[in-house]
Amino acid sequence: MMKKIINSNYFYAFISLCGALWLFFSVSTPGVGSTRDSNQSMSATVNTKATMTVPLQVQANTDDYYITGYPQSVKVTIEGPTALVTATKNTQNFSAYLNLRKYLPGKHKVRIQQTGLNSELTYTIKPKYVTVNIQKRLSKSFPINVQYNKNSLASGYSASKPQVSPESVRVTGAASDIKKIDKLIVKPILPKGIKTTFDQEVLVQALDKKGKTLNVTMDPQTVHVKIPINLPSKKVSINFTQQGSSTTGLSFSLDSDVKSITVYGSEKQLDDIDDSIDIPVDISDVTNTTKKSINIANVLKGQITSSDPDSIMVAITVHANSGTSGGGYTNSTNSNNSNNNNSSTSTDNSTNSNTNSNGNTSNNNDNNENNAKD
């Protein structure tokens, strides 16, 4: 029975069908290893893009010519196999450049080129063309001018002449632009209400006669600016004046070891002050010799802003006057009259003495004459 089945045509047809099915499934369902190889093959052939910003190099005779009009960098987009694009993006082992060696002075539209990209990559550069201006190169040094807003100073304060280091800057550019330069300026921005010296690095600008900034190169690009800011001052001598009423029968003398001071204020305030100023001292509450500290700015309020020293010690000496209600001055007058009377009496006595002496002398002479006659 078994032999009969094997020799049957149906058996061989079944075997053929099974073999065909096995071959079909083997081809349509690959193994794990074949899947990896297939993915790697597909990855190698898939394209991708990447965009990079790269510096733009200029090939030209920059010793004799000054070139403007081109950007400092350009955007380069590359496309190709993923692995190659990734490697190029990471290394950026290519460059974009302008070849201007054969161009004469003037304006020219030039195409930006690249070197170093793999031939399997396609690329685009933006911008594709640039218009450059090639001119004769010229260098010249100019002094620095300082411009700032004086209204930023605190009230009453003034600024001395700005100090700039270095005092001049070397400017390089197209000869036509260098000839247009009217001045180099720095514009320091002072804080509002500033009272102390301004000290900063400030950017230098080259301006033409219309105040327009020129496209030139400066060396250095910044300078050190120092603006001394202070309160105007003046040295004056001082006098003390008595202020307030004193107790009857007392007089005062005022003195201090400080004979002169430095006063600070606006220029107008200082112009209104003489070389000598009066300092009032209140003696209304003084009954004994004492010392008082006088704050100069307080007693001269409105006339000055401050002083050095800001306060001084004043010695107040009290003098007691003798006499009646007329006070010391009346007693002094009576004393003078008494002295005058005494002096007059002495004079009269002296005169009498002289008269007696003269009389005695006359009598003696008469006696001598009588004795001679006898």
Phi, psi and omega in degrees: 000315180295317179298323180293324181290316182298322182281358182282148178294329180295326180296313180294328178293323179294316179298320180296320180296317179296319180296320180295318179296322181295317178296323182295312182290330178294323181282318185280344180234086182286163180280180182296316181297318180291331179293317179298315180297324180293317180296319179296321180294319180292321181296325182291336184260351181280134180267151176216168182239156174207142180242133182229151173259121183234150178293148179261121180267147180242125177257105184196170176274083185282352176287327182254340185235147177247125189243131178229167175105351182255151179282160178285334181213162179226164177259128179242124177252126179246153180217138180168195179305140185306313182298319182289320178296317180298316180297318180293321180294322182286322184267330184046049182272047176214170182216155174250142186209162172244127177260105184245015185297329185263003183269143178268167178305141182137187179263136183218141174265118188235140179276139177276133181244172178225158174214140177108349180284143177298141183294342179281351181261142170258154185213159170223144180240131177238126356286158181279322178234152173225151177257116183253153178242113182257122180223163177299139183272140179216141178235143182202147179262142180226147174286162182259134174253139180253127177234126178211164182274108181291343178290348178285343181291146176297154183304130178089343183276155179225160181245137175278178182300129180297145176251126184240135178222119357285164184279344178221158182230141178271127184248134179235139180180191175296140183305322181295324179285321179299321180291341180276346185296125176266320179193159171256132182230156167236142182237080178294140179259108182274137176299147179296132178077025183294138181237351183243166183299133177273133185211101184207164170274134184228141181288139181267139177236143175254123184240148172271187184295337180269002180084013180274138179284132182263147182274086180225167179254134182241143179227109359280168180278338178231155176230160180270122182245128177234122180242104178294127181237127181206173177267127180304145183226165181203136178266129183225153172275161185235145174235142180260133178240145182280132179235136181095165181265147183255165177292143182302133178092003181243144171229163190224149169235141186242135181205157178207154176289338180273122182253340179212155181221165174254124180252147181240144178176184177292164180299325178294317179299316181291326178295329182279351182261132177285179179287349177226135182234153179265133177248110180287139178236122182281121181245010185296334181254012183263127177237343179227160178303131185204184176231145179230142174268123182250121176277115187297314183296328181288315183285338177250033184304129180093334180273328178222169176264318179200177181212164176226112001288160181283339177214155179226154179263126182247129177271124180251111180260129182262132177243128178269125180265133179270161176122186182275198183299341179293342177087184183301321183296322178294316179300321180294322179293315178300320180296320179296319179297319180297318179297320180297318179298316180298321181294321180295316180299317180298322181294317180297316180298321181294322180296315179300319181297318180295322181296314179298319181297317179296321180296316179297321180296319180295318180296319179297321180294319180298317180298320179297321181294317181296320179294327180292322180294320180295000000 
